[in-house]
C-alpha cells in the first residue's frame, strides 16, 4: 500500500501522518529527475467547461512532482529490487527489511486484518521532498509570467470505442500537461547514516541504487506515454559514485556472503534531572522564533470523512518535540523543565506587523460583508440604532494597536452601578472609548487544499479498500509564523538561540510534501512588561481576560471543565486576589435598562464571549490517537470582578508569561489581562492583500549558470515564442487589413489555386536561392496591361512575399517580436540575450512564417466560401444578368491559368 497525489495513479508510500525530524547523523541527498516526455502530476480537479485534469502547481505556479509521488515510485521500485535479491516477494526477507527501514512500516496493511501489532510502527529514515525546477530557473520564471505559462499546455484526447473503433460520443477530454525535456531536483535526507557500518551503508546504497535505476515513468497517464523519466540519487559515496551507474553495486552483491542486518531501533534518551541553577521564578526570558514555511504545513488536523483540515496556527504541542530536540545539544535538562512548567513554548501564529499575531477577540464583530469595520461589543452598545454587527472574526489574527489613544479601562466601573450617576459615568467612559479608536491589522492565514490517494500495490490504482482518495488542507508555502520559547530568568545557556535555528520538520506528513520549516531565533531577551490598566484594579473593579490559546482546566473532581468559577479561582490564586465572574445575565438583549451592565434605553454591553475547543491528540511514536483535549478556545474573552485584594503588575506579568491551567509547556493557557485592544473601539482595520505577479527588467539566466538550466530556459523560451506567434497569427488573420500586411495588397485577387502554391514554398524556407527563383518566375509571368490591370501576381504582393520569405526580421515585426518599441520580445525570455538568440533561430523563424501565412490563407479561404462574402454575392449578381463582369472574370481566370502553367512548368 502506497499513497500518492490524486489523478497521478502513482504510488507514494510512507506514513500518512509523517515521520520525524532528521536527527543526528542525517545525510543530505539530492534526487535528479530527468523528464524526457510530457508529464502529469495532477490535482484531481479540473475547470468546468474547460480543462478536465489540472496539473499540480506550487506557490510560484510551476508544476512539480510531489514528494509522496516520488517516494512512492521509488519505494515500489526498491520493493521490486528487494524481491529479486531475496528471491521471493515475501515481506520477511532481509532485503525487504532494508526497504522497510528506509521507507518506514505500513501498519495500515494489517490494521483491518485483526492481527495484533507486535511492535510499534517504524518511522521512515528516508525523507524526500518535492522535485522542483532549479531555483535560478524557478525565480526567473516567476518574474516572467508569459514564459512561465509555457511550462504547461492543454492536450486534447478522446476515448476509442472498442466495438466501432472510432471516437466515442461525448468523451472528448482536455488534459493539462507539463512540458517534457526538463530536469527537476528534489532534496532528501537519510537519518542515521553516521550510525551505519560499511556493510550497512553498502546495503542502503544497493537498494536505493537499483531502485532508482528501475524508475522509468512517473505521474499520471504514465501507461499511455506520459511521464517517461530517469532518476538518479546523488550524495551517497562509494558504490554510487562510479562512472557506470550500478557497476559498484553489482560487484559488491556478487561478493556478499550474508546480508547485513538493519540497525536496531534507537532507544529513548535517558531522563535528565533539571539543574538548580540561578533561575529567578519571578522573571522570564524569551527566545523569539520566526518560522518560514518552505512547504505547506499541516498541523492540528481535524479529520472529517476523507478530509484532514489543518489549523491556521501551529500548536505548541507540535513545536515542543522539535524545540526539546534542538535545545538538548546545549540544554540537557530542557525536557524535565518543560514537564515542570519552567519551559514554555507558545503557539506559532501568523506574523502581523512584525510580531506574533493574536487571535481576534470573540467580542469583536463586523457587519456582514464588511470586514474592515470592527465593533467591539465590550465597549460598543447594541440596540436598534447600533451598527448591525453579527459576524465574528473567525480564525483572524490581530496585531498590536498602532494608536492606542486614551485609556478606556474605567468602563468596567459601570457594571456595578445602577443609579443615574453610575449611568452617567458609564456614558462618559463610552465616549472615552470612542475617542480611543485604533487602527489595527487583521490577517487570516491562507489554507490550500491538495488531494492524495492510496495506491494498491497489486493493481497500481487507487482503491477505497485502503482509504482511497483523501485531501489535506494546510497552510500554504511562504507563510511566516512567530512563536516564543520562554524560561525563567537565567535558565537559557549560551548558544540556545543558535541551537534553535535551522531547518525543522513539523506536523503531519512532514517527511515528504509538508512540514519543512526554516527557523530563525533571536534572544534570549527579558519578557517585556506591558502597561496594564488592570494591574491597579482594586476591590469592586473589573478586569478583562483575553485567551491567546486554548485553556485546559480540571475541576475538583479532575474532570475537564470550562466553568468560569473554576477559571476565576485558578486565576485568582496566581494574582493573589479573589475573583468572581461577571455573569452574562442575558446581556446583548434589549432590556428595560434596570438590569446590571446596561445603558439607558435598554441597550447592553457584552461581558464575555467564549467558545469551547476540542483538539484531537496524537501519539507520534505509536501512531495512535490520544485522549481528546477540551477547554475554552483561543480568542475567548471573560470579565471578572476583584472581590478582595489588589491586582499586582508583577503577578500579571508572571501569569501572562507562564500561562494558566494544564500543559502550559505546550502553549496552552496563554492569556492577556486588560489589553488595550479589549477596551478600545477599533473601527478601522487593515486587511492583508494578496501580492500580484510582477515582471523584472533583467532576465535571470546567464551563460555562467549550469548548462542544464540554460538548456531548459532556451526550451521554455522557444515554447513561449511559439505560443505568442500562434496568438499573433490569429489576430492578423482575423481581418482583411491584417492579411494584407502579411500577403501584400491585392492578394485577394488571386485565385485559390495560385495562393495554394504558397504552401509548397513554405517548406523550402531556409533555401533562399530557391525562394528567390520562385519569386522571379512570378515576376516574369506578371505583365502590366494597357488598361492598368496586372496579369499574374501584383507587384505589392511579390514584394511583400519576398521580404517575408527571405528577410528574418520581417515576420518578427509582424508578430510584435522585432526590435521596435512595441515589441514584447524581452518579456518572453529569461536568459541574457535571449530575444536576439530567438530571432536568429532559423528553425523558429521558418516555423513562424509557416504559422502566420497558413493562418492567413485559411482565414481567406473561409471568408471566400462564406455566403455573405463579396465574391459570393458578385457571383450571384453575375448569374442574374451581369454578363460583362462575368466575362471579365472568365478572361482573368484564363490569363491566370496560363500564368500558373508557366510557373509550374
C-alpha positions in Angstrom: 0.0 0.0 0.0 1.3 3.4 -1.0 -0.1 6.9 -1.1 0.1 9.3 -4.0 -1.4 12.5 -5.3 -4.8 12.4 -6.8 -5.1 11.6 -10.5 -1.5 10.6 -10.7 -2.0 6.9 -10.5 1.4 6.9 -8.8 2.3 5.4 -5.5 4.0 7.5 -2.9 4.5 5.4 0.2 5.2 6.2 3.8 3.2 7.1 6.8 0.3 9.5 6.1 1.0 11.1 9.4 4.6 11.8 8.5 7.9 11.0 10.1 10.3 12.7 12.4 12.8 15.5 12.0 16.3 14.3 10.8 18.3 13.6 13.9 22.0 13.4 14.5 23.8 11.6 11.7 21.3 12.5 8.9 22.9 12.7 5.4 21.6 15.1 2.8 20.9 13.6 -0.6 19.8 15.0 -3.9 17.5 13.3 -6.4 17.8 14.3 -10.1 14.7 13.6 -12.2 15.1 13.9 -15.9 11.7 14.0 -17.6 12.1 13.2 -21.3 8.4 13.2 -22.2 5.4 15.4 -21.2 4.1 14.5 -17.7 1.2 15.0 -15.5 1.1 15.1 -11.7 -2.4 16.3 -11.1 -4.7 17.8 -8.5 -7.6 15.6 -9.2 -9.7 18.6 -10.2 -10.5 20.5 -13.4 -12.1 23.7 -14.7 -15.8 23.2 -15.6 -16.2 23.7 -19.3 -12.5 24.0 -19.9 -9.9 21.5 -18.7 -10.8 18.1 -17.2 -7.5 17.4 -15.5 -5.2 20.1 -14.0 -1.5 19.9 -13.1 -0.4 20.4 -9.6 1.3 23.9 -9.3 3.5 25.2 -6.5 3.5 28.6 -4.9 5.3 30.0 -8.0 2.7 28.4 -10.3 5.2 25.9 -11.6 4.5 22.2 -12.0 6.3 19.8 -9.7 6.5 16.2 -8.7 5.1 15.8 -5.2 7.2 14.1 -2.6 4.6 11.5 -2.0 4.6 10.5 -5.7 8.4 10.4 -5.8 8.7 8.4 -2.6 6.0 6.0 -3.8 7.5 5.1 -7.2 11.0 4.8 -5.6 9.6 2.5 -2.8 7.8 0.4 -5.4 11.0 0.1 -7.4 13.0 -0.8 -4.3 10.5 -3.4 -3.4 10.9 -5.0 -6.8 14.7 -4.9 -6.3 14.3 -6.5 -2.9 12.1 -9.2 -4.2 14.8 -10.1 -6.8 17.6 -10.0 -4.3 15.6 -12.1 -1.8 14.3 -14.5 -4.5 10.8 -14.1 -3.1 8.2 -11.3 -2.9 7.5 -12.2 0.8 7.9 -9.2 3.1 10.0 -11.0 5.7 13.2 -11.2 3.6 16.4 -9.4 4.7 16.4 -7.1 1.7 12.7 -6.2 2.4 13.8 -5.3 5.9 16.1 -2.7 4.4 13.2 -1.3 2.3 11.1 -1.0 5.5 14.0 0.6 7.3 14.3 3.2 4.6 10.7 4.0 3.9 9.0 3.1 7.1 6.5 0.4 8.0 2.9 0.4 6.8 0.7 -0.5 9.7 -2.4 0.2 7.6 -1.9 -3.1 5.8 -2.6 -5.1 8.9 -5.0 -2.7 10.6 -8.1 -4.4 9.3 -6.8 -8.0 9.4 -7.3 -8.4 13.2 -3.7 -9.3 13.7 -2.2 -7.7 16.8 0.6 -5.2 16.4 3.6 -6.9 17.9 5.9 -3.9 17.6 5.4 -0.2 17.2 5.4 1.4 13.7 8.9 2.2 12.5 9.4 5.7 11.1 11.0 6.3 7.7 14.7 7.1 7.6 14.5 8.5 4.1 12.7 11.8 3.7 12.1 13.0 0.1 10.9 16.5 -0.7 9.0 17.5 -3.9 11.0 17.6 -7.1 11.0 21.2 -8.4 12.6 23.3 -11.1 16.1 24.5 -10.1 16.0 27.7 -8.0 17.7 30.1 -10.5 15.2 29.0 -13.3 12.2 29.0 -10.9 13.0 32.5 -9.8 13.5 33.7 -13.4 10.2 32.1 -14.5 8.3 33.6 -11.6 9.5 37.0 -12.8 8.3 36.3 -16.4 4.7 35.1 -16.2 4.4 34.7 -20.0 7.4 32.3 -20.2 6.1 30.5 -17.1 2.8 29.9 -18.8 4.6 27.9 -21.5 5.7 25.3 -19.0 2.2 23.7 -19.2 -0.1 23.2 -22.1 -3.6 21.6 -22.7 -3.7 18.4 -24.7 -7.0 17.1 -26.2 -7.9 13.4 -26.1 -10.7 11.0 -26.9 -11.8 7.5 -25.9 -11.9 4.9 -28.7 -15.0 2.8 -28.8 -13.9 -0.9 -28.6 -16.8 -2.0 -30.7 -16.8 0.5 -33.5 -13.1 1.5 -33.5 -14.0 5.3 -33.6 -14.0 8.0 -31.1 -16.8 7.5 -28.6 -19.5 10.1 -28.4 -19.4 12.8 -25.6 -16.0 11.6 -24.4 -13.7 14.4 -25.7 -11.4 15.5 -22.9 -8.8 18.1 -22.3 -5.8 17.4 -20.0 -3.3 19.9 -18.8 0.3 18.6 -19.2 3.6 19.7 -18.0 6.2 20.0 -20.8 8.9 17.4 -21.1 12.6 17.9 -21.6 13.2 19.4 -18.2 15.2 18.3 -15.2 13.8 18.6 -11.7 15.7 18.4 -8.4 14.5 17.1 -5.0 16.2 17.4 -1.6 16.3 14.4 0.6 17.8 13.3 3.9 18.8 9.9 5.2 18.7 9.8 9.0 21.0 7.5 10.9 23.7 7.4 8.2 26.5 8.0 10.6 25.4 5.1 12.8 25.8 2.6 10.0 28.9 0.5 9.4 30.4 0.0 6.0 28.4 -3.1 5.1 25.1 -1.5 6.2 25.9 1.6 4.1 26.6 -0.6 1.1 23.2 -2.3 1.6 21.5 1.0 1.6 23.3 2.1 -1.5 22.4 -1.2 -3.2 18.7 -0.9 -2.5 18.5 2.8 -3.5 20.8 2.5 -6.5 19.0 -0.5 -8.0 15.6 1.0 -7.2 16.5 4.3 -8.8 17.5 2.5 -12.0 14.2 0.8 -12.1 12.2 4.1 -12.1 11.4 4.8 -15.7 7.9 6.5 -15.5 6.2 8.8 -13.0 2.9 10.6 -12.6 -0.5 10.1 -14.2 -1.2 8.7 -17.6 2.2 7.1 -17.5 0.9 3.8 -19.0 0.0 5.8 -22.2 3.2 7.5 -22.9 3.4 10.3 -20.3 6.0 10.7 -17.6 9.0 8.9 -19.1 11.9 9.7 -16.8 15.3 8.7 -15.4 16.1 9.0 -11.7 19.5 9.5 -10.2 20.4 9.7 -6.5 23.4 11.9 -5.6 25.1 12.1 -2.2 25.8 8.5 -1.3 29.6 8.0 -1.5 31.3 4.8 -2.6 29.1 2.4 -4.6 27.0 5.0 -6.4 30.0 7.2 -7.3 31.0 5.1 -10.3 31.3 6.0 -13.9 28.8 3.3 -15.0 25.8 3.6 -12.7 25.3 0.4 -10.7 28.6 -1.2 -11.5 29.9 -1.0 -7.9 26.6 -2.3 -6.6 26.9 -5.4 -8.8 30.5 -6.2 -7.7 29.6 -5.8 -4.0 26.5 -8.0 -4.3 28.5 -10.8 -6.0 31.0 -10.8 -3.2 28.3 -10.7 -0.5 28.2 -13.7 1.9 25.4 -12.6 4.3 23.0 -9.7 4.0 23.8 -7.1 6.7 21.1 -6.7 9.4 19.2 -3.4 9.8 20.1 -1.3 12.8 18.2 -1.8 16.0 15.6 0.8 16.9 17.0 3.7 18.8 16.4 3.7 22.5 14.6 6.6 24.2 17.0 9.0 25.8 17.6 8.7 29.5 15.9 11.1 31.8 17.9 14.1 32.9 17.2 15.9 36.1 16.8 19.7 35.9 19.7 21.6 37.3 19.1 24.0 40.1 20.9 26.9 38.5 20.3 30.5 39.4 16.8 30.8 37.8 14.5 33.5 39.0 10.9 32.3 39.1 9.6 35.9 39.2 11.1 36.9 35.9 11.1 35.2 32.5 13.3 35.3 29.4 12.1 34.6 25.9 13.6 33.5 22.6 11.6 34.6 19.6 11.2 32.1 16.8 10.4 33.1 13.2 9.2 30.2 11.1 9.2 30.4 7.3 7.2 27.7 5.6 9.2 26.1 2.8 6.4 23.7 2.1 2.7 23.6 3.2 2.3 22.8 6.9 -0.5 20.6 8.2 -0.9 20.9 12.0 -3.7 20.3 14.5 -5.5 18.4 11.7 -9.2 17.6 12.2 -10.4 14.6 10.2 -13.9 14.9 8.6 -14.7 12.0 6.4 -11.8 11.7 4.0 -10.6 15.2 4.5 -7.9 16.3 7.0 -8.4 20.0 7.8 -5.4 21.7 9.4 -5.5 24.7 11.6 -4.3 28.2 10.8 -1.6 28.0 13.5 0.9 25.6 14.8 0.1 24.4 18.4 2.9 24.5 21.0 2.4 20.7 21.4 3.6 20.3 17.8 6.6 22.6 18.4 7.6 21.1 21.7 9.4 17.9 20.5 11.4 19.9 17.9 12.3 22.6 20.4 13.4 20.0 23.0 15.4 18.1 20.4 17.2 21.3 19.3 17.8 22.5 22.8 19.2 19.1 24.0 22.5 20.0 22.4 23.1 22.9 24.8 20.5 22.4 27.5 20.2 18.7 28.5 17.6 19.4 31.2 15.2 21.1 28.8 12.8 18.1 29.0 12.4 18.0 32.8 12.0 21.8 32.9 9.2 21.6 30.3 7.4 18.9 32.3 7.7 21.0 35.4 6.3 24.1 33.6 9.5 26.0 33.8 9.9 26.0 30.0 7.0 27.2 27.8 6.6 27.0 24.0 3.8 29.2 22.7 1.6 28.5 19.7 3.1 29.7 16.4 0.7 32.2 14.9 0.9 34.2 11.7 3.2 37.3 11.7 1.3 40.5 11.9 3.2 43.8 11.7 6.5 42.1 12.6 5.1 40.3 15.7 3.2 37.2 16.6 -0.5 37.6 15.7 -3.1 37.2 18.4 -6.4 35.5 17.8 -9.1 38.2 17.3 -11.1 38.7 20.5 -14.5 37.0 20.2 -16.1 40.2 21.5 -15.2 41.7 18.1 -17.7 41.5 15.3 -18.3 43.1 11.9 -21.2 43.8 9.7 -21.9 41.2 7.0 -19.7 41.7 4.0 -17.6 44.4 5.7 -14.6 43.1 7.5 -12.9 46.5 7.7 -15.3 47.7 10.3 -14.8 46.3 13.8 -17.4 46.6 16.5 -16.0 45.8 20.0 -19.0 44.7 22.0 -17.2 45.2 25.3 -17.4 49.0 24.7 -19.9 49.5 21.8 -23.6 49.2 22.7 -26.1 47.1 20.8 -29.5 48.3 20.1 -32.0 49.4 17.4 -29.7 52.3 16.3 -26.4 50.4 16.6 -24.4 49.0 13.7 -25.8 45.5 13.0 -22.5 43.7 13.5 -23.2 40.0 13.9 -20.3 38.2 12.2 -17.4 37.1 14.2 -13.8 37.3 13.1 -13.2 33.6 12.8 -9.6 32.5 12.5 -8.3 36.0 12.1 -5.2 37.3 13.9 -4.7 40.8 15.1 -1.5 42.8 15.6 -0.8 45.4 18.3 -2.7 48.7 18.3 -0.8 51.3 16.3 -2.5 54.3 18.1 -4.0 53.5 21.4 -5.4 56.9 22.2 -6.9 57.3 25.6 -7.3 54.6 28.2 -10.7 53.0 28.4 -10.1 50.8 31.3 -12.5 52.6 33.6 -15.5 51.3 31.5 -15.7 48.4 34.0 -16.9 50.7 36.8 -20.3 50.9 35.2 -21.0 47.2 35.7 -21.5 47.7 39.5 -23.8 50.7 39.4 -27.4 51.0 38.6 -28.3 54.5 39.7 -28.3 57.6 37.5 -24.8 58.8 38.5 -23.2 55.4 37.6 -25.1 55.5 34.3 -23.7 59.0 33.6 -20.2 57.8 34.4 -20.7 54.9 32.0 -21.7 57.3 29.2 -18.6 59.2 29.8 -16.5 56.1 29.7 -18.2 55.1 26.4 -17.2 58.5 25.0 -13.6 58.0 26.0 -13.7 54.6 24.4 -15.0 56.1 21.2 -12.1 58.5 21.2 -9.7 55.6 21.6 -10.5 54.2 18.2 -7.4 52.4 17.0 -6.1 51.2 13.6 -5.3 47.5 13.7 -4.2 45.0 11.1 -6.1 41.7 10.7 -4.6 38.7 8.9 -6.2 35.4 8.1 -3.6 32.8 7.1 -4.3 31.2 3.8 -5.1 27.5 3.5 -4.6 25.4 0.4 -6.2 22.0 -0.4 -4.3 19.1 -2.0 -5.8 15.8 -3.0 -4.0 12.5 -2.5 -4.9 8.8 -2.9 -3.8 5.4 -1.7 -2.5 3.1 -4.4 -2.9 -0.6 -4.3 0.4 -2.4 -4.9 -1.2 -5.1 -7.0 -3.3 -3.1 -9.4 -1.3 0.1 -9.3 -4.6 2.0 -9.0 -6.4 3.9 -6.2 -8.7 1.7 -4.1 -11.2 2.5 -1.5 -10.3 -0.6 0.4 -7.2 1.3 1.6 -8.6 4.7 2.3 -8.8 5.7 -1.4 -9.0 9.5 -2.1 -8.3 11.9 0.7 -7.5 15.6 0.9 -5.2 17.7 3.1 -6.0 21.3 3.9 -2.8 23.0 5.1 -1.2 26.5 5.5 0.4 27.5 2.2 4.1 27.9 1.4 5.5 31.3 2.2 3.5 31.9 5.3 5.6 33.4 8.1 4.8 32.4 11.7 6.0 33.7 15.1 6.4 31.8 18.4 8.3 32.2 21.7 10.3 29.8 23.9 10.1 31.1 27.5 12.1 30.1 30.6 12.8 31.5 34.0 15.4 34.3 34.0 18.9 32.8 33.8 17.8 29.4 32.5 18.8 29.7 28.9 22.5 28.7 28.3 24.8 30.5 25.9 24.1 29.4 22.3 20.4 28.5 23.0 19.2 30.7 20.1 21.8 29.4 17.8 20.8 25.8 18.6 17.1 26.5 17.8 17.8 28.0 14.4 17.9 25.7 11.4 15.5 23.5 9.3 12.7 21.7 11.1 10.1 19.1 10.2 6.7 19.8 11.8 3.2 18.5 11.6 1.7 15.6 9.7 3.3 14.1 6.6 6.4 16.0 7.3 8.7 13.6 5.5 7.6 14.5 2.0 5.3 17.3 0.9 4.5 19.0 4.1 6.1 20.5 7.2 9.5 21.8 6.1 10.2 25.0 8.1 13.2 27.3 8.2 13.5 28.7 11.7 15.3 31.9 12.8 15.8 32.5 16.5 16.6 35.8 18.3 17.3 36.2 22.0 17.2 35.5 24.8 15.6 38.7 26.0 13.6 39.6 29.0 9.8 39.3 28.6 8.7 42.9 28.1 6.4 44.4 30.7 3.2 45.9 29.3 1.3 48.9 30.6 -1.6 47.1 32.2 -4.6 49.2 33.3 -6.0 46.3 35.3 -2.8 45.9 37.3 -4.1 48.6 39.6 -7.6 47.1 39.9 -9.0 47.1 43.5 -12.0 45.7 45.1 -15.1 46.2 43.1 -13.4 46.8 39.8 -13.4 44.5 36.8 -10.6 43.0 34.7 -10.9 41.6 31.2 -9.1 38.3 30.3 -8.2 37.5 26.7 -7.2 34.0 25.9 -4.4 33.8 23.3 -4.5 29.9 23.2 -6.8 27.2 24.4 -7.2 26.9 28.2 -7.3 23.4 29.8 -8.5 23.2 33.4 -9.9 20.5 35.7 -12.4 20.9 38.5 -12.3 19.4 42.0 -13.3 16.0 40.5 -10.4 16.1 38.0 -12.8 16.4 35.0 -12.1 18.8 32.2 -14.1 22.0 32.7 -14.9 25.3 31.2 -16.7 26.7 34.3 -16.0 30.4 34.7 -15.9 29.9 38.5 -13.0 27.4 38.2 -11.2 29.8 35.9 -11.7 32.7 38.4 -10.4 30.6 41.3 -7.3 29.5 39.4 -6.5 32.9 38.1 -7.1 34.5 41.5 -4.6 32.1 43.0 -1.9 33.3 40.6 -2.8 37.0 41.0 -3.2 36.8 44.8 -6.8 38.2 44.8 -10.3 36.8 45.0 -12.2 37.0 41.6 -15.8 36.3 40.7 -17.0 36.0 37.1 -19.4 38.7 35.9 -22.4 36.8 34.8 -23.8 37.5 31.3 -27.3 37.7 32.8 -28.9 37.7 29.3 -26.7 40.5 28.0 -26.8 41.7 24.4 -30.6 41.8 24.6 -33.0 44.7 24.7 -33.9 45.3 28.3 -35.7 47.9 30.4 -32.4 49.5 31.4 -32.6 48.5 35.1 -30.5 45.3 35.0 -26.8 45.4 35.6 -24.4 46.1 32.8 -27.0 48.1 30.8 -27.2 51.6 29.4 -30.2 53.9 29.3 -32.6 53.0 26.6 -32.3 49.3 27.1 -29.0 48.6 25.3 -26.3 46.4 26.7 -22.6 45.6 26.6 -21.1 42.2 26.4 -19.2 41.0 29.4 -17.9 37.8 27.9 -17.7 35.9 24.6 -16.4 32.4 24.8 -16.3 29.2 22.8 -15.3 25.6 23.6 -12.4 24.0 21.7 -11.9 20.3 21.1 -8.5 19.1 19.9 -7.7 15.5 18.9 -4.4 14.5 20.3 -2.0 12.0 18.6 0.9 9.8 19.8 3.7 10.3 17.3 5.8 7.2 18.2 2.9 4.7 18.2 0.9 6.4 15.5 -2.2 6.1 17.7 -4.8 8.6 19.0 -4.6 10.0 22.5 -7.4 11.5 24.7 -9.3 14.4 23.3 -8.4 17.8 24.8 -11.4 20.0 25.7 -11.2 23.6 27.0 -12.0 27.2 26.3 -11.0 28.3 22.8 -8.4 30.9 21.9 -9.9 34.3 21.5 -12.4 33.9 24.3 -12.9 37.0 26.5 -14.1 36.9 30.1 -14.7 39.6 32.7 -14.0 39.1 36.4 -14.7 41.3 39.4 -12.0 41.8 42.0 -13.8 40.9 45.3 -10.8 41.1 47.6 -7.2 42.3 47.2 -5.3 44.4 44.7 -4.0 43.1 41.4 -0.2 43.4 41.3 1.5 44.2 38.0 4.4 41.7 38.6 1.9 38.9 39.2 0.1 39.8 36.0 3.3 39.7 34.0 4.2 36.3 35.6 0.9 34.6 34.7 1.0 36.1 31.2 4.4 34.6 30.7 3.8 31.2 32.2 0.3 30.6 31.2 -2.7 29.3 33.2 -4.0 25.8 33.7 -2.6 22.5 32.4 0.0 21.7 29.9 1.3 25.2 29.8 4.7 24.0 28.4 2.8 23.1 25.2 1.4 26.6 24.8 -2.0 26.1 26.5 -3.3 28.8 28.8 -1.7 31.8 27.3 -3.6 35.0 28.1 -3.6 38.8 28.4 -5.2 40.9 31.1 -6.8 44.2 30.2 -5.0 44.6 26.9 -5.7 48.0 25.3 -7.5 46.3 22.3 -10.1 44.9 24.7 -11.1 48.3 25.9 -10.9 50.4 22.7 -13.1 50.7 19.7 -11.0 49.7 16.6 -13.3 50.9 13.9 -10.7 50.9 11.2 -8.8 47.8 10.1 -6.2 47.0 7.5 -6.6 43.6 5.8 -3.6 41.9 4.3 -3.8 41.9 0.5 -2.5 39.3 -1.9 0.5 40.2 -3.9 0.2 40.3 -7.7 2.7 38.9 -10.3 5.5 41.3 -11.2 8.0 41.3 -14.0 11.6 42.2 -13.5 13.5 44.2 -16.1 16.5 42.0 -16.3 16.5 38.2 -17.2 18.0 35.9 -14.5 19.7 33.1 -16.5 23.2 33.8 -17.9 26.0 31.9 -19.6 27.6 31.3 -16.2 24.7 29.1 -15.0 24.5 25.4 -15.2 24.3 24.2 -18.8 21.3 22.1 -18.0 19.5 25.1 -16.6 20.4 27.2 -19.7 19.1 24.4 -22.0 15.8 24.3 -20.1 15.5 28.0 -20.2 16.0 28.0 -24.0 13.4 25.3 -24.4 10.8 27.2 -22.5 11.6 30.4 -24.3 11.0 28.8 -27.7 7.7 27.4 -26.4 6.7 30.9 -25.1 7.6 32.4 -28.5 5.5 29.7 -30.3 2.5 30.4 -28.1 2.8 34.2 -28.8 3.2 33.5 -32.5 0.0 31.5 -32.5 -1.9 34.3 -30.9 -0.4 36.9 -33.2 -1.2 34.8 -36.3 -4.9 34.5 -35.2 -5.1 38.3 -34.7 -3.5 39.0 -38.1 -5.7 36.5 -39.9 -8.9 37.9 -38.3 -9.1 41.0 -40.5 -8.6 41.8 -44.2 -6.1 44.5 -43.2 -4.1 42.1 -41.2 -4.0 39.6 -44.0 -2.9 42.3 -46.4 0.0 43.1 -44.1 1.2 39.5 -44.3 0.5 38.7 -48.0 0.5 42.1 -49.6 -2.1 44.4 -51.0 -4.0 42.8 -53.8 -3.5 39.2 -52.7 -7.3 38.6 -52.6 -7.5 39.0 -56.4 -5.5 35.8 -56.9 -7.5 32.6 -57.3 -7.3 29.9 -54.6 -5.0 27.6 -56.8 -2.3 30.3 -57.0 -2.5 31.1 -53.3 -2.3 27.4 -52.5 1.1 27.3 -54.3 2.5 29.2 -51.3 2.2 26.0 -49.2 4.9 24.3 -51.3 7.2 27.3 -50.9 6.8 27.4 -47.1 8.5 24.1 -46.8 11.6 25.4 -48.7 12.2 28.2 -46.2 15.9 28.5 -45.5 16.8 27.9 -49.1 16.8 31.5 -50.1 18.0 30.8 -53.7 15.0 28.5 -54.4 12.6 31.0 -52.8 14.1 33.9 -54.8 13.9 31.9 -58.0 10.2 31.2 -57.4 9.6 34.9 -56.8 11.5 35.7 -60.1 9.3 33.3 -62.0 6.2 35.0 -60.7 7.5 38.4 -61.8 8.4 37.0 -65.3 4.8 35.8 -65.7 3.3 39.0 -64.4 2.7 41.8 -67.0 1.1 45.3 -66.9 -1.9 45.6 -69.3 -2.8 48.7 -71.2 -5.8 49.4 -69.0 -3.6 49.4 -65.9 -4.5 46.0 -64.7 -1.9 43.4 -63.9 -1.8 39.9 -65.3 -0.4 37.4 -62.7 0.8 38.4 -59.2 0.7 42.1 -58.4 3.9 43.9 -57.5 3.0 44.7 -53.9 2.2 41.0 -53.3 5.5 39.9 -54.8 7.5 42.5 -52.8 5.8 41.5 -49.5 6.3 37.8 -50.1 9.9 38.2 -51.0 10.6 40.1 -47.8 8.5 37.7 -45.7 10.2 34.6 -47.1 13.8 35.8 -47.1 14.2 38.6 -44.5 14.2 37.2 -41.0 13.2 40.5 -39.4 10.1 41.0 -41.5 8.0 38.3 -39.8 9.2 39.2 -36.3 8.0 42.8 -36.8 4.6 41.5 -38.0 4.1 39.4 -34.8 5.4 42.0 -32.4 8.7 40.3 -31.6 11.0 42.7 -33.5 13.3 45.3 -32.2 10.9 48.2 -32.1 9.5 49.9 -29.0 6.2 48.0 -29.3 8.0 44.6 -29.2 7.2 42.2 -26.3 10.2 40.0 -27.0 12.0 41.0 -23.8 9.1 39.8 -21.8 9.3 36.4 -23.4 12.8 35.5 -22.4 14.6 34.6 -19.2 18.1 34.4 -20.5 20.6 37.2 -21.2 20.5 37.9 -25.0 17.5 35.5 -25.3 15.5 37.8 -27.7 18.4 38.1 -30.0 19.1 34.4 -30.0 15.4 33.5 -30.7 15.3 35.9 -33.6 18.4 34.3 -35.0 17.0 30.8 -34.7 16.4 29.8 -38.4 14.1 26.9 -37.4 11.9 29.0 -35.2 11.8 31.7 -37.9 10.7 29.2 -40.6 8.0 27.8 -38.2 6.8 31.4 -37.5 6.5 32.2 -41.2 4.6 29.0 -41.9 2.2 29.6 -39.0 1.4 33.2 -40.0 1.0 32.6 -43.7 -1.1 29.4 -43.2 -3.4 31.2 -40.7 -4.0 34.0 -43.2 -4.6 31.6 -46.2 -7.1 29.6 -44.1 -8.9 32.7 -43.0 -9.1 34.0 -46.6 -10.4 30.7 -47.8 -13.1 30.6 -45.1 -14.2 34.2 -46.0 -14.3 33.4 -49.7 -16.5 30.4 -49.2 -18.9 32.3 -46.8 -22.3 33.1 -48.4 -22.0 36.7 -47.1 -18.6 37.3 -48.7 -18.4 40.0 -51.6 -17.2 37.4 -54.1 -20.1 35.1 -53.5 -22.5 38.0 -53.8 -20.8 39.1 -57.0 -21.2 35.6 -58.5 -24.9 35.6 -57.7 -25.3 39.0 -59.4 -23.4 37.8 -62.5 -25.7 34.8 -62.8 -28.7 37.1 -62.9 -27.5 39.1 -65.9 -24.2 40.8 -65.2 -22.6 39.2 -68.3 -20.0 41.9 -68.7 -18.5 41.3 -65.2 -18.7 37.5 -65.7 -16.8 37.8 -69.0 -14.1 39.9 -67.4 -13.7 37.3 -64.6 -13.6 34.5 -67.1 -10.9 36.3 -69.1 -8.9 36.9 -65.9 -9.2 33.2 -64.9 -7.9 32.2 -68.3 -4.9 34.6 -68.1 -4.1 33.4 -64.5 -4.4 29.8 -65.6 -1.9 30.4 -68.4 0.4 32.2 -65.9 0.1 29.3 -63.4 1.0 26.7 -66.1 4.0 28.8 -66.9 5.2 29.0 -63.3 4.7 25.3 -62.7 6.4 24.4 -66.0 
